């Protein structure tokens, strides 16, 4: 009986998942994202900032509308469940990504002269 429990526990913890405890996660903030876009595209900050903000707003609206977002190379993002907690809505999301590693700079358009 104990062996059956151990097998169930092993099955519940799939291999290949990285440790994502709060101690190991590094938060990406909007300002850093904007800087990464500037470095990858060569765009000026005054041009990149509104585009990044509009992209984030569109992504937020799509999630608010309950849409599945298939945004390669990011992956397929879908809402697993939601919970209302006072004045905050908590969304539990599932992100399915390909195992193929993609260099983000290869997927960006070339800057215009």
Backbone as a chain_set.jsonl record, in Angstrom:
{"seq": "XXXXXXXXXXXXXXXXXXXXXXXXXXXXXXXXXXXXXXXXXXXXXXXXXXXXXXXXXXXXXXXXXXXXXXXXXXXXXXXXXXXXXXXXXXXXXXXXXXXXXXXXXXXXXXXXX", "coords": {"N": [[0.823, -1.188, 0.0], [1.921, 1.267, 0.809], [3.851, 1.499, -1.144], [2.263, 1.938, -3.386], [1.307, 4.486, -2.801], [3.707, 5.938, -2.922], [4.296, 5.668, -5.625], [2.163, 7.101, -6.731], [2.741, 9.645, -5.787], [5.175, 10.116, -7.089], [4.244, 10.155, -9.734], [2.684, 12.427, -9.634], [4.476, 14.466, -9.549], [5.882, 15.619, -12.103], [8.791, 14.932, -14.065], [11.41, 17.145, -15.132], [10.498, 19.679, -14.546], [11.425, 22.885, -13.613], [12.828, 24.281, -10.627], [10.739, 26.508, -9.171], [10.421, 28.076, -6.94], [9.721, 30.888, -4.799], [12.25, 31.826, -3.994], [13.958, 31.288, -6.107], [12.994, 32.536, -8.343], [13.169, 35.277, -10.603], [11.972, 38.442, -10.958], [10.552, 39.947, -13.821], [10.308, 43.167, -14.768], [8.338, 45.85, -16.214], [9.931, 48.012, -17.13], [12.426, 46.785, -17.532], [11.732, 44.955, -19.513], [11.081, 46.715, -21.593], [13.634, 47.829, -22.028], [14.971, 45.519, -22.936], [13.628, 45.088, -25.339], [14.357, 47.392, -26.712], [17.141, 46.985, -26.921], [17.145, 44.658, -28.498], [15.919, 45.44, -30.858], [16.867, 47.913, -31.616], [15.328, 50.12, -31.515], [14.159, 53.397, -30.57], [13.649, 54.605, -27.211], [11.366, 56.185, -26.88], [9.791, 55.261, -28.912], [9.592, 52.5, -28.485], [8.498, 52.131, -25.895], [5.614, 52.869, -25.858], [4.691, 50.875, -27.59], [5.31, 48.449, -26.3], [3.785, 48.801, -23.973], [1.202, 48.907, -25.107], [1.062, 46.342, -26.173], [1.157, 44.772, -23.835], [-1.225, 45.65, -22.652], [-3.1, 44.732, -24.541], [-2.702, 41.985, -24.31], [-3.488, 41.62, -21.648], [-6.222, 42.341, -21.892], [-7.12, 40.317, -23.595], [-6.818, 38.099, -21.904], [-8.619, 38.871, -19.886], [-10.948, 38.606, -21.357], [-11.108, 35.917, -21.514], [-9.752, 34.544, -23.481], [-7.746, 32.165, -25.272], [-4.34, 32.469, -25.719], [-2.249, 32.18, -28.32], [0.826, 32.639, -28.798], [3.534, 32.544, -30.322], [7.055, 32.995, -30.156], [6.561, 32.716, -27.444], [4.56, 30.929, -26.501], [1.645, 28.888, -25.847], [-0.86, 30.308, -24.061], [-3.146, 29.921, -21.521], [-6.09, 30.293, -19.491], [-6.331, 28.671, -16.483], [-7.881, 28.633, -14.123], [-9.897, 31.023, -12.319], [-10.087, 33.362, -9.588], [-11.834, 35.421, -7.417], [-10.721, 37.765, -5.159], [-11.562, 39.852, -2.97], [-10.82, 43.05, -4.0], [-9.296, 42.139, -6.064], [-8.551, 40.14, -8.858], [-7.545, 36.88, -9.264], [-5.705, 35.032, -11.514], [-5.059, 31.818, -12.541], [-2.749, 30.591, -14.573], [-1.884, 28.66, -17.476], [0.934, 27.87, -19.253], [2.041, 26.686, -22.21], [4.869, 25.562, -23.739], [7.14, 25.119, -26.455], [9.767, 22.704, -26.651], [11.869, 23.424, -28.185], [14.486, 25.666, -28.315], [14.459, 29.089, -28.799], [16.11, 31.845, -30.116], [15.401, 34.982, -29.051], [16.16, 37.32, -30.451], [16.345, 36.487, -33.041], [13.759, 36.299, -33.886], [12.697, 38.788, -34.074], [11.739, 41.648, -35.969], [13.759, 43.295, -38.407], [15.303, 46.426, -37.669], [14.105, 49.499, -39.056], [15.729, 51.748, -41.301]], "CA": [[0.0, 0.0, 0.0], [2.816, 2.422, 0.861], [4.5, 1.591, -2.448], [1.297, 2.556, -4.29], [1.294, 5.916, -2.495], [4.937, 6.504, -3.446], [4.154, 5.731, -7.083], [1.246, 8.202, -7.034], [3.455, 10.888, -5.529], [6.129, 10.283, -8.182], [3.484, 10.515, -10.925], [2.143, 13.77, -9.459], [5.57, 15.418, -9.671], [6.524, 15.264, -13.361], [10.192, 15.29, -14.212], [11.672, 18.198, -16.091], [10.045, 20.983, -14.097], [12.461, 23.63, -12.9], [12.448, 24.779, -9.314], [10.225, 27.867, -9.321], [10.05, 28.617, -5.649], [9.991, 32.331, -4.784], [13.67, 32.12, -3.806], [14.701, 31.107, -7.347], [12.398, 33.315, -9.432], [13.577, 36.666, -10.743], [10.848, 39.157, -11.551], [10.783, 40.816, -14.972], [9.443, 44.351, -14.69], [8.071, 46.482, -17.5], [11.072, 48.824, -17.577], [13.443, 45.88, -18.049], [11.212, 44.441, -20.778], [11.258, 47.782, -22.583], [15.066, 47.883, -22.332], [15.305, 44.354, -23.753], [13.085, 45.333, -26.684], [15.223, 48.422, -27.306], [18.411, 46.35, -27.285], [16.942, 43.658, -29.548], [15.421, 46.027, -32.108], [17.52, 49.168, -31.946], [14.326, 51.194, -31.492], [14.326, 54.432, -29.547], [12.775, 54.364, -26.067], [10.092, 56.865, -27.096], [9.009, 54.438, -29.832], [9.406, 51.154, -27.941], [7.68, 52.115, -24.682], [4.173, 52.751, -26.105], [4.4, 49.594, -28.232], [5.331, 47.417, -25.256], [2.619, 49.027, -23.111], [0.009, 48.51, -25.86], [1.093, 44.88, -26.26], [0.772, 44.25, -22.529], [-2.651, 45.942, -22.469], [-3.856, 43.82, -25.41], [-2.594, 40.662, -23.693], [-4.362, 41.665, -20.47], [-7.62, 42.324, -22.332], [-7.404, 38.973, -24.106], [-7.009, 37.234, -20.736], [-9.888, 39.284, -19.272], [-12.023, 38.081, -22.196], [-11.065, 34.465, -21.449], [-9.203, 33.996, -24.728], [-6.488, 31.422, -25.295], [-3.375, 33.27, -26.462], [-1.219, 31.371, -28.96], [1.788, 33.692, -29.134], [4.856, 31.951, -30.488], [7.671, 31.864, -29.479], [6.215, 32.637, -26.02], [3.847, 29.678, -26.295], [0.184, 28.94, -25.766], [-1.215, 30.742, -22.72], [-4.579, 29.78, -21.283], [-6.512, 30.432, -18.101], [-6.679, 27.404, -15.841], [-9.03, 28.997, -13.291], [-9.818, 32.371, -11.752], [-10.601, 33.501, -8.238], [-11.978, 36.808, -6.978], [-10.322, 37.96, -3.764], [-11.76, 41.264, -2.665], [-10.738, 43.91, -5.182], [-8.273, 41.561, -6.931], [-8.882, 38.891, -9.529], [-6.362, 36.035, -9.4], [-5.802, 34.097, -12.63], [-4.083, 30.738, -12.571], [-2.515, 30.426, -16.003], [-1.075, 27.545, -17.959], [1.729, 28.241, -20.416], [2.61, 25.511, -22.865], [5.944, 26.023, -24.617], [7.894, 24.117, -27.194], [11.097, 22.415, -26.112], [12.852, 24.06, -29.048], [14.901, 26.963, -27.799], [14.469, 30.108, -29.842], [16.802, 33.069, -29.762], [14.43, 36.048, -29.291], [16.626, 38.311, -31.423], [16.123, 35.945, -34.381], [12.351, 36.399, -34.237], [12.293, 40.184, -34.175], [11.911, 42.278, -37.268], [14.937, 44.148, -38.542], [14.948, 47.837, -37.516], [14.11, 50.278, -40.293], [16.714, 52.845, -41.305]], "C": [[0.873, 1.26, 0.0], [3.528, 2.613, -0.462], [3.576, 2.244, -3.466], [1.236, 4.059, -4.074], [2.533, 6.596, -3.057], [4.872, 6.647, -4.959], [3.244, 6.88, -7.478], [1.936, 9.543, -6.826], [4.449, 11.163, -6.65], [5.426, 10.707, -9.462], [2.961, 11.945, -10.843], [3.205, 14.839, -9.634], [6.345, 15.099, -10.949], [7.969, 15.736, -13.416], [10.326, 16.425, -15.216], [11.181, 19.566, -15.668], [11.157, 21.642, -13.302], [11.921, 24.068, -11.547], [12.009, 26.23, -9.465], [9.711, 28.396, -7.991], [10.375, 30.106, -5.642], [11.457, 32.689, -4.62], [14.446, 32.052, -5.119], [14.16, 31.94, -8.501], [12.923, 34.746, -9.41], [12.47, 37.369, -11.509], [11.299, 40.013, -12.724], [9.799, 41.969, -14.873], [9.341, 45.002, -16.059], [9.262, 47.296, -18.001], [12.187, 47.954, -18.153], [13.008, 45.285, -19.39], [11.392, 45.474, -21.893], [12.727, 47.884, -22.991], [15.499, 46.712, -23.207], [14.806, 44.512, -25.188], [13.945, 46.363, -27.411], [16.541, 47.806, -27.77], [18.249, 45.384, -28.458], [16.582, 44.281, -30.887], [16.186, 47.27, -32.541], [16.562, 50.349, -31.964], [14.679, 52.215, -30.415], [13.303, 54.181, -28.436], [11.406, 54.999, -26.285], [9.189, 56.1, -28.065], [8.66, 53.083, -29.218], [8.434, 51.124, -26.766], [6.187, 52.028, -24.98], [3.789, 51.432, -26.782], [4.358, 48.456, -27.21], [4.106, 47.563, -24.364], [1.323, 48.615, -23.808], [-0.076, 46.992, -25.988], [0.65, 44.254, -24.949], [-0.71, 44.486, -22.255], [-3.505, 44.993, -23.305], [-3.83, 42.401, -24.843], [-3.497, 40.572, -22.455], [-5.832, 41.614, -20.83], [-8.01, 40.952, -22.847], [-7.632, 38.0, -22.949], [-8.3, 37.58, -20.008], [-11.079, 38.704, -20.028], [-12.055, 36.55, -22.213], [-10.501, 33.804, -22.689], [-7.938, 33.194, -24.47], [-5.545, 32.221, -26.187], [-2.285, 32.357, -27.008], [-0.206, 32.343, -29.556], [3.193, 33.112, -29.193], [5.882, 33.062, -30.695], [7.378, 31.784, -27.982], [5.546, 31.311, -25.715], [2.357, 29.908, -26.266], [-0.195, 29.179, -24.313], [-2.719, 30.636, -22.559], [-4.873, 29.897, -19.792], [-6.92, 29.063, -17.585], [-7.91, 27.601, -14.957], [-8.829, 30.417, -12.776], [-10.461, 32.371, -10.372], [-10.691, 34.992, -7.92], [-11.663, 36.884, -5.498], [-10.417, 39.442, -3.456], [-11.736, 42.092, -3.933], [-9.708, 43.406, -6.193], [-8.818, 40.292, -7.572], [-7.575, 38.125, -9.734], [-6.623, 35.071, -10.542], [-4.687, 33.078, -12.498], [-3.934, 30.366, -14.038], [-1.682, 29.194, -16.282], [-0.373, 28.026, -19.217], [2.36, 26.986, -20.966], [3.606, 26.006, -23.898], [6.603, 24.848, -25.315], [9.235, 23.893, -26.521], [12.191, 23.033, -26.954], [13.211, 25.416, -28.461], [15.025, 27.926, -28.969], [15.198, 31.312, -29.314], [15.857, 34.224, -30.074], [14.877, 37.062, -30.334], [16.44, 37.809, -32.853], [14.677, 36.12, -34.833], [11.867, 37.827, -34.402], [12.575, 40.734, -35.563], [13.17, 43.143, -37.247], [14.512, 45.61, -38.379], [15.036, 48.554, -38.862], [15.131, 51.399, -40.18], [16.053, 54.196, -41.407]], "O": [[0.591, 2.21, -0.73], [3.787, 3.744, -0.872], [4.03, 3.012, -4.313], [1.128, 4.826, -5.032], [2.444, 7.695, -3.605], [5.342, 7.642, -5.511], [3.517, 7.57, -8.46], [1.734, 10.474, -7.606], [4.565, 12.296, -7.117], [5.952, 11.535, -10.206], [2.81, 12.607, -11.869], [2.874, 16.005, -9.846], [7.351, 14.391, -10.9], [8.32, 16.791, -12.888], [9.447, 16.632, -16.052], [11.428, 20.541, -16.377], [11.755, 21.023, -12.423], [10.713, 24.205, -11.355], [12.808, 27.087, -9.842], [8.688, 29.079, -7.933], [11.229, 30.545, -6.412], [11.876, 33.758, -5.064], [15.491, 32.692, -5.242], [14.811, 32.038, -9.542], [13.098, 35.345, -8.349], [12.08, 36.929, -12.591], [12.303, 40.72, -12.637], [8.586, 41.758, -14.892], [10.151, 44.741, -16.949], [9.566, 47.264, -19.193], [12.822, 48.326, -19.139], [13.826, 45.129, -20.296], [11.807, 45.136, -23.002], [13.03, 48.013, -24.177], [16.305, 46.887, -24.121], [15.485, 44.116, -26.135], [14.226, 46.211, -28.6], [17.001, 48.074, -28.88], [19.126, 45.303, -29.318], [16.898, 43.722, -31.937], [16.152, 47.639, -33.715], [16.931, 51.449, -32.376], [15.411, 51.915, -29.471], [12.233, 53.621, -28.678], [10.389, 54.413, -25.914], [7.969, 56.266, -28.046], [7.554, 52.579, -29.411], [7.634, 50.196, -26.648], [5.523, 51.17, -24.398], [2.687, 50.926, -26.571], [3.471, 47.604, -27.257], [3.457, 46.571, -24.031], [0.44, 48.037, -23.175], [-1.165, 46.422, -25.92], [-0.143, 43.312, -24.944], [-1.381, 43.622, -21.69], [-4.528, 44.501, -22.828], [-4.837, 41.696, -24.895], [-4.181, 39.57, -22.247], [-6.612, 40.932, -20.166], [-9.109, 40.473, -22.57], [-8.539, 37.17, -23.008], [-9.009, 36.681, -19.557], [-12.094, 38.353, -19.427], [-12.923, 35.953, -22.85], [-10.747, 32.621, -22.926], [-7.161, 33.505, -23.567], [-5.919, 32.606, -27.294], [-1.484, 31.82, -26.242], [-0.368, 32.809, -30.684], [3.947, 33.185, -28.222], [5.562, 34.026, -31.391], [7.883, 30.888, -27.306], [5.929, 30.633, -24.762], [1.869, 30.983, -26.614], [0.105, 28.366, -23.439], [-3.479, 31.189, -23.355], [-4.016, 29.633, -18.948], [-7.755, 28.384, -18.183], [-8.866, 26.83, -15.034], [-7.716, 30.943, -12.8], [-11.264, 31.5, -10.037], [-9.733, 35.736, -8.132], [-12.25, 36.17, -4.685], [-9.463, 40.193, -3.659], [-12.537, 41.869, -4.841], [-9.292, 44.152, -7.079], [-9.463, 39.475, -6.915], [-6.62, 38.652, -10.303], [-7.635, 34.37, -10.55], [-3.516, 33.433, -12.359], [-4.877, 29.885, -14.667], [-0.89, 28.746, -15.452], [-1.013, 28.531, -20.14], [3.121, 26.304, -20.278], [3.261, 26.759, -24.808], [6.61, 23.726, -24.808], [9.775, 24.8, -25.888], [13.327, 23.157, -26.496], [12.331, 26.217, -28.148], [15.624, 27.607, -29.996], [14.944, 31.761, -28.196], [15.531, 34.442, -31.241], [14.035, 37.615, -31.041], [16.383, 38.612, -33.784], [14.397, 36.093, -36.031], [10.734, 38.049, -34.83], [13.526, 40.332, -36.233], [13.581, 43.65, -36.203], [13.466, 46.001, -38.896], [15.903, 48.267, -39.688], [15.365, 51.932, -39.096], [16.739, 55.218, -41.424]]}, "num_chains": 1, "name": "protein.A"}
